[in-house]
């Protein structure tokens, strides 16, 4: 278990006594999760000394069998800080997965964290094999004198917000749809690796990033993006795919041209936010044809952001 004090992410040994904990996987940290945080802050009340915390797992893959990951730990920490949480607890899934429901509430929430309150979603499961639901959590918390609230489903229009639906939208290339449910852009933040430098030779340099194993990969295509470098935000055009014009490979990666940026980013972890798919990935007859299309993509990217945010 690791406990971070936010926003500077200092590791601390324990939570303040009486803290309010929002419980869940929080993959994506979407609008439904944000409602849990708002409820937790309400439960803290006007007392500034009551800590508002998030309690989650150290491994989404183990907590949600086989699900593609929307947010890694660093991304979660950044979003938890953005949404005003004081602490983030990352519990070892392997160490608690076999606890009974009663032991989870007694040993983890009551004795371990000395929680004063908890909040969960309507579909929260806990205990060995996920045998416990939100109603049982409330009943067990009553026995320990822990206050509790359950947040009902959150919908955007007629779509219930869920990590599963967001994965579906991202994998289908619908970044604007994913944005509506997330409440923020979908992003990746991976180290820049060496490529074949064909973009540089074309006069359109790019950064290459490999997707981490188990991470949710957007549908193949060309995207309008923002790129974060040294505290600055740049516009970019990202190709998610196999680069069929210049490669015979099958491994999908992300290759981004950062508009109006020049510099060496190899080895650095760069955040790329996805806003809109401009077109599908295509194979061109020549490098010159590819260069011409990329310039069109850059122009369309600039037009997109001009329309979305103004000049």
QUIFENMO-V287299 format. One record per residue. PHI is phi in whole degrees, -180 to 180 (* if undefined). OMEGA is omega in degrees with one decimal (NA if undefined). D_CENTER is the distance of its C-alpha to the mean C-alpha in Angstrom with 1 decimal. Layout:
PHI,OMEGA,D_CENTER / PHI,OMEGA,D_CENTER
This chain:
*,175.8,20.2 / -127,177.8,18.7 / -116,179.5,18.8 / -106,169.8,17.4 / -89,-176.6,19.2 / -97,10.7,17.0 / -94,-173.8,16.7 / -85,174.5,18.5 / 64,172.3,16.9 / -70,179.0,20.5 / -83,-177.4,20.9 / -124,-175.8,23.4 / -78,-174.9,25.5 / -160,174.8,25.0 / -87,172.2,23.9 / -63,-179.4,26.6 / -64,177.8,28.7 / 86,-179.0,28.1 / -65,174.7,24.4 / -101,-174.9,22.4 / -112,169.0,19.5 / -91,-172.6,16.7 / -105,175.0,16.3 / 160,176.2,13.8 / -79,176.6,11.0 / 60,175.8,8.3 / -76,-175.9,5.9 / 96,-175.8,3.7 / 47,-172.3,5.9 / -86,-174.5,8.1 / -60,176.3,11.8 / -64,177.6,13.2 / -64,-179.1,11.4 / -64,175.2,12.5 / -67,175.2,15.9 / -63,-179.7,16.0 / -65,179.1,15.5 / -62,179.1,18.2 / -66,178.5,20.4 / -62,178.8,20.1 / -65,176.8,21.2 / -63,-179.8,24.0 / -66,177.0,25.1 / -67,178.5,25.4 / 70,-175.9,27.9 / -75,-177.5,29.7 / -74,-178.5,30.0 / -66,-179.5,28.0 / -82,179.0,28.6 / -85,-176.2,26.5 / -80,175.8,23.1 / -103,-168.3,20.0 / -131,172.1,17.6 / -118,178.4,14.6 / -120,-176.5,15.6 / -148,-177.4,13.4 / -101,177.4,13.8 / -83,-177.3,13.8 / -148,179.2,13.2 / -65,-176.2,11.3 / -60,179.3,13.7 / -82,-177.5,16.5 / -79,178.8,15.4 / -129,-169.0,14.6 / -49,171.6,17.2 / 75,-177.2,16.4 / -73,175.3,13.1 / -67,-173.9,11.0 / -82,177.2,7.7 / -89,-177.0,4.6 / -140,174.8,2.9 / -82,-174.8,6.3 / -61,-178.1,8.4 / -64,178.5,8.9 / -65,177.9,5.6 / -62,-179.1,5.9 / -58,179.5,9.5 / -63,-179.8,9.3 / -72,176.4,7.8 / -58,178.3,10.3 / -65,-179.0,12.9 / -60,-177.7,12.4 / -94,165.2,13.0 / 83,177.8,16.1 / -83,-177.4,15.8 / -92,-177.8,18.4 / -142,173.9,17.4 / -131,178.9,14.7 / -106,174.3,16.3 / -108,-176.1,15.0 / -89,175.5,17.7 / -73,-178.4,19.1 / -63,-178.7,18.8 / -62,-176.3,22.0 / -80,-176.6,23.9 / -117,-171.3,23.4 / -61,-177.0,23.1 / -100,178.0,26.9 / -69,172.5,27.5 / -70,179.3,29.3 / -60,-180.0,28.0 / -64,179.5,30.7 / -67,178.5,29.9 / -60,-178.5,26.2 / -69,-176.6,27.2 / -72,-171.3,30.2 / -82,-175.6,29.0 / -92,-173.7,25.3 / -78,-173.6,25.2 / -80,-175.9,28.8 / -79,-175.1,30.2 / -70,-175.5,27.2 / -108,-180.0,25.4 / 49,-176.4,28.2 / -66,173.3,26.0 / -93,179.4,27.7 / -161,176.2,25.4 / -138,174.3,22.4 / -137,-180.0,20.4 / -143,175.3,18.7 / -82,-177.5,17.9 / -60,-176.3,20.8 / -106,-178.8,19.7 / -66,176.1,19.0 / -126,179.3,20.7 / -156,-179.5,22.0 / 85,-177.3,24.9 / -55,-179.9,26.4 / 73,-179.0,25.3 / 68,-174.3,23.3 / -74,-178.3,26.8 / -94,177.7,26.0 / -119,-176.0,24.7 / -63,-179.9,24.1 / -63,179.4,27.8 / -67,177.5,28.8 / -58,-179.9,26.3 / -62,-179.4,28.1 / -64,-179.7,31.4 / -70,177.0,30.8 / -66,176.3,29.4 / -57,-178.8,32.6 / -65,-178.2,34.7 / -99,179.4,33.0 / 73,178.9,33.2 / -100,178.0,29.4 / -69,-173.0,28.6 / -156,172.1,26.0 / -144,177.2,24.3 / -119,-178.2,22.6 / -92,180.0,20.4 / -72,179.1,21.4 / -58,176.6,19.4 / -110,-177.7,17.8 / -122,169.4,18.8 / -114,-170.5,18.4 / 65,178.6,21.9 / -104,-178.8,22.7 / -107,175.0,19.3 / -75,-177.6,17.9 / -72,176.3,14.2 / -155,176.2,12.6 / -62,179.6,9.7 / -62,179.4,12.7 / -65,179.9,13.7 / -65,176.1,10.5 / -58,180.0,10.6 / -60,-179.9,14.3 / -66,-179.4,13.9 / -64,-179.7,11.8 / -67,174.8,14.2 / -92,177.8,17.0 / 83,-178.0,16.1 / -90,-176.1,15.8 / -74,178.4,13.3 / -69,175.2,15.2 / -63,178.3,15.1 / -65,178.8,11.3 / -59,-179.1,11.3 / -60,-178.3,13.9 / -84,179.5,12.0 / -74,-171.7,8.7 / 87,177.3,10.9 / -160,-178.5,9.3 / -67,169.1,9.1 / -69,-177.3,6.8 / -142,169.2,7.0 / -125,176.7,8.1 / -148,-176.7,10.0 / -126,178.2,12.8 / -63,174.9,16.5 / -81,-178.1,19.0 / -113,-179.9,21.6 / -75,174.4,25.1 / -115,-179.4,25.9 / -92,175.1,29.3 / 60,176.8,29.5 / -66,177.8,30.8 / -60,179.1,28.8 / -63,179.4,30.5 / -66,177.1,33.8 / -82,-175.1,33.3 / 84,179.2,32.8 / -131,-175.0,29.1 / -64,-178.9,27.2 / -135,167.9,23.7 / -106,179.7,21.1 / -110,177.9,20.1 / -134,177.6,16.9 / -94,178.0,16.6 / -74,176.5,13.7 / -66,179.1,13.2 / -58,178.5,14.9 / 85,-179.2,13.0 / -84,178.9,10.0 / -67,-177.4,9.7 / -108,178.0,12.2 / -62,174.4,13.1 / -57,-175.7,16.7 / -61,-179.1,19.2 / 161,-179.1,20.4 / -108,-171.9,20.6 / -125,166.9,18.0 / -82,-172.0,18.4 / -136,163.3,15.9 / -116,-175.6,15.7 / -129,-175.7,15.8 / -104,-179.4,15.8 / -136,173.6,18.8 / 52,177.7,20.8 / 81,177.7,19.8 / -103,178.2,20.6 / -117,-179.5,18.7 / -115,171.0,20.2 / -84,-178.0,20.2 / -151,174.4,19.8 / -118,-175.9,20.5 / -110,172.8,18.4 / -104,173.1,19.9 / -103,-177.9,17.8 / 163,-173.2,20.6 / -110,177.6,23.6 / 54,-171.4,25.7 / -64,-179.7,28.7 / -71,-173.9,31.1 / -118,-175.9,30.9 / -148,174.3,29.8 / -103,-176.5,30.9 / -74,-179.8,27.8 / -123,-178.3,25.5 / -80,180.0,22.4 / -82,172.5,19.5 / -135,178.8,18.1 / -117,-179.4,16.9 / -122,-170.1,19.8 / -121,169.1,19.5 / -91,179.8,22.5 / -93,-173.8,21.9 / -68,177.2,24.5 / 63,175.1,27.1 / -126,175.2,25.7 / -138,179.9,27.7 / 170,-179.4,27.0 / -94,-177.9,26.3 / -114,-177.5,22.6 / -56,177.3,23.2 / 84,-178.9,21.5 / -90,178.7,19.2 / -86,-174.4,15.4 / -114,179.8,14.6 / -89,177.0,11.6 / -122,177.5,12.0 / -104,-176.1,10.8 / -102,-178.0,12.1 / -115,-173.0,14.4 / -155,173.0,17.2 / -82,-177.2,18.8 / -83,179.7,22.2 / -168,175.2,23.9 / -80,173.8,23.9 / -68,-175.9,24.4 / -134,172.1,28.2 / -102,-178.9,30.9 / -105,-176.4,33.5 / -74,-176.9,37.1 / -155,175.8,37.0 / -64,179.0,35.1 / -62,178.1,36.8 / -64,177.3,35.5 / -64,179.4,31.9 / -60,-179.9,32.4 / -62,-179.2,33.8 / -69,179.5,30.9 / -63,177.7,28.3 / -65,174.4,30.3 / -65,178.9,30.1 / -60,179.4,26.3 / -62,178.9,26.2 / -62,-180.0,28.5 / -68,176.5,26.5 / -62,179.3,23.3 / -62,178.0,25.3 / -63,-179.3,26.8 / -59,-177.2,23.5 / -71,175.5,22.2 / -64,178.8,25.7 / -72,-176.8,25.8 / -77,-173.4,22.4 / -116,-176.3,22.8 / 86,-176.1,26.5 / -74,NA,28.3
